[in-house]
Amino acid sequence: MTWVDGELWHGTWEDDGSELRRIDPENGTVLERLEMPPGVGVSGLESDGANLFYCGGGPSGKVRAVRRPKRTQA
């Protein structure tokens, strides 16, 4: 889990599916999902404080970098 620019993000991994989720910190609602390609698992999650997330690649031994989606100005 990581907190960046007022957003809470969490990495999930179930069976062969994995995704990064933006979560509402007030009630736990999933606000956004970034699905990883089939067979690409992520574990752990950290932000560089800007536009990249870093997550473990499970048993692959890789560290994955995932670009955080841009936010539109309201």
Secondary structure, DSSP 8 states (H G I E B T S, - for coil): -EEETTEEEEEEEETTEEEEEEE-TTT--EEEEEE--TT---EEEEE-SSSEEEEE-GGG--EEEEE-------
